[in-house]
Amino acid sequence: MNFDAHYDVVVIGGGGAGLSAAVQVAKNGNTCAVLEKAATTGGSSSFAEGHAAFESDEQKKRGIDVSKTLAFNTYMNYSHYRANPAIVSKFVENASTTIVKMREVGTVYESVEITAPDQPGELVTWHLPEGEVARVIELLEADAVRRGVDLFLSTRATEILKENGNIVGVKAIDADGEEVLLGAKAVVVGTGGYACNPEMMDKYAKHNAGKALINIGSPTNTGDGISMVLAAGGVEDSNIGTRLLFPIMRDKTITSHTNAAGFQPYLWVNSKGERFINEEVALNFGNAGDVVVGLDGHMFWTILSQEAIDHLVNVGNEVGIGIYVRNYEKLVNLPGEIQADAADASRDNVFAADSIEELAKKIGLDSAKLRAEVDEYNKFSDEGFDSKFYKKSKYLYPVKKGPFYAIKMETGIMITMGALKIDEYMRALDKDGKPINGLYVVGCDAGGMYGESYSLPIPGSANGFALTSGWLAADDIIARINAKEL
């Protein structure tokens, strides 16, 4: 096979996992190329706020105690023991080292936090860097280039090449549309999952919602790496359908105060006008996402009264949206924004009315049914006890004072997780459970870290695993190259 260039390692995907791998390869004096099909690096890592670690020095200097034992057991319990213990253990053991490695490239950590103060059992693991993870990506890219990594942007890998059963390189289409063949002793795949591939979403997930999902992650996450690894003999992980979902408004930014209001644990009704759940599920946005995707139309309406609006503006929200809308933040922009949204005739996801009956007609619900639901909810509010779904009284804001608003919340997706079966060294496994020599899978393309749902009690898990799995894969590759196994 005639190659255009040879490297010790070719990395497919220039997100957090891929760049972490590339820097580690180069630090050890080995040659490396990164192929990124987008015009910039980062992938979904560019949208991440922080990453998880356990017993880190950043936690210790802040008096935060989250043991590796507690983290491991939390992952396993939350997954109902469907996560791979060896992979979870490998991540938990090494995530604190990732903090050190990221500081070595210039990262400064501003705080270590949780995401939702009222969410029971959440661990203080969310390490928030200055400039968020987008800044970490910039630093990793700069360090990789400084160390001699060849970074090929707008270059789409199309095939992982094998010869006599061995991984020998990658076929790609470069920025000029030309086919290139790059030889490699090992290939690392970290293409970020398949959140932007509706067909894959419908194939692997439980709900036929692929085309309905609102993606806020990288538009390049179309499952390319997964398809290439499968073609090279890899196999799917048993939890390949795991996704990080959440309720969100269509055509609104994550910083929108109307969107934040729609996410609050107040009164939610489905497409039939029926209250369907204890809205406290909003305190765990991953659980809330799993709920909304299972509803008819993959949506619900949040019904707000002026009482709720006043509370959100003058007192603050009940649950924020990461660092974009902070927990307990006063939604001071809400009155003007929601009124403008409701007055926008081109919008079909925000409505206002002076009565519940009028509001019901505007959103296509039976007026009598919605009136009955609101009356029952107000009864619970007056009594301070929700006898239907047992929601805490502090979230039972009455729906009595107009104007009334309806906000349509649909299903958003950040990332998919757990696609391909790997071992604890990040090596892709074949149908017999044996490692494919020289083929590694990292980040969201890799399976083993989760069960059916993302582990929200440990904030920062996805990006923490991405950054950690990258350099762990690199270390294993280097060791095997030095041992003449690759």
Residue, then its C-alpha position, 0 to 999 in steps of 0.5 A: m500500500n502506497f502511503d502519502a505520509h507515515y506516522d506512529v499514530v493517526v488520530i481521527g477527530g480533533g475534539g477533547a479526546g483526540l487532542s488529549a491523545a495527540v499531545q500525549v503522543a507528541k510529549n513522548g517523542n512519537t509522530c502524530a497526525v490529527l484529522e478533523k473534518a470541521a474547519t476548527t478543532g473542538g467538536s462537542s468539547s467546545f460546548a462543555e463547561g467543565h470536567a469531572a475528577f476525583e481526589s484532585d488537588e483542585q478539590k483538596k485545596r478547596g476542602i472538597d472530599v470526593s473519594k474515588t471509591l464514592a465515584f466508582n460506586t456512584y457510577m456503577n449504582y447509577s448505571h444499575y451495574r451496566a457500566n463496565p467496571a474496568i473502564v469506570s475504574k480506569f477513568v476514576e483512577n486517572a481523572s485527577t491526573t488529567i487535571v494536572k495535565m491540563r494545567e501543564v498546557g496552561t489551563v487555570y481552574e476557577s472553581v469546582e462545583i455541582t450543577a443543581p443544588d437541589q439534586p440529591g446525591e450530586l457529587v462536587t466534581w465539576h472542575l470549571p476552567e477559565g474560559e470553559v473547555a473551549r479554552v482548554i481546546e485552544l491550549l491543547e491545540a497550541d501545545a500539539v502543534r508546538r510539539g510537532v503534531d500535524l493537524f489537518l482541518s477540513t479533512r474527513a477520514t473515510e476508512i481505517l486501513k487494515e492489511n493482513g489483519n493489522i491496522v496500517g493507517v487511514k484513508a481520508i479526503d483532504a481540504d482540497g477534496e483529494e484522497v490521501l493515505l496516511g500510514a500509522k502503527a496505531v489509529v485513535v478514533g474520537t469523532g464525538g458520537y452520532a447525535c447529528n445522524p437521525e438514522m443512527m439515532d433511530k437505529y440505536a435509541k429507544h424512541n423514533a425521535g431522530k429528526a425531531l431532536i434539537n442538537i446543540g452540540s457539534p454538527t459534525n457528530t454524525g457517527d463517522g468513527i463508529s461506522m469506520v470502526l465497525a467496518a474494521g471489525g469492531v463491535e457495538d457496546s451493549n449501551i450504544g443508545t445512551r444519549l444526553l437529552f434535555p428539554i429546550m425551546r426550539d430556535k432559542t439560545i441556551t442563555s434565553h430567559t424564556n427557555a430557562a423559565g420553561f425548564q423550571p419545575y412548575l406546571w407541565v402538561n403534555s400534548k393532551g393537556e394532562r399533567f404527567i409527572n412530578e416536575e422536580v425531574a427538572l433538577n436532573f436535566g438528563n432525567a428530564g430529557d429522557v422523560v420528554v423524548g418519550l412523550d407524544g411529539h417529544m414535547f410538553w408545555t410549561i404553563l406559567s402564571q404571573e405569580a411564577i413570572d414574578h418569582l423568577v424575576n424577583v427571587g430567582n429560578e429553582v434550577g439553572i442551566g449550567i453556567y449559562v443561567r446560574n442556579y437561583e439567578k434572577l431572570v430579569n430579562l424574562p418579562g420583556e423577552i417572553q412578551a416579545d416571544a408571545a407577540d411574535a406571529s412566526r413563533d409557535n412555541v410561546f403563547a400568552a393569554d388573559s385566561i386559561e381557556e384562551l391559552a388552551k385554544k391558542i396551543g390547541l388543547d381542550s379548554a375544559k381539560l386544561r382548566a381542570e388540570v390547572d384547578e387541581y394544581n391550584k388546589f395542591s398549591d393552596e393545600g401545600f401538598d401534591s397528592k398526585f405526584y408528590k412534588k415538594s410544596k415549594y415548587l407548587y406556584p399557583v396558576k391564578k394570576g394572569p396573564f398566563y403563558a405557555i412555553k413549548m419545550e422539546t427534546g434537545i441533545m448534547i451528545t451520544m455516549g457509549a457506542l463501541k466496545i473497548d477494553e480498559y486500555m481503550r482498545a477496540l474489541d472484535k466480535d470475539g472480545k479480543p482487542i484489535n491491535g492498533l485500533y483505539v476508541v476514545g471519548c463519546d465513541a467509546g462504550g463502557m462508562y454508562g448504563e442507559s442514562y448519562s451519570l448526572p450525579i457526577p457532573g463533567s463525566a463526558n468531558g472528563f472521560a474524553l480528556t482522560s481516555g485520550w491520553l490513556a490511549a496514547d500511553d498504551i500505544i506508546a508502551r506497545i510501540n516501545a515493546k515492538e507490539l505495534 
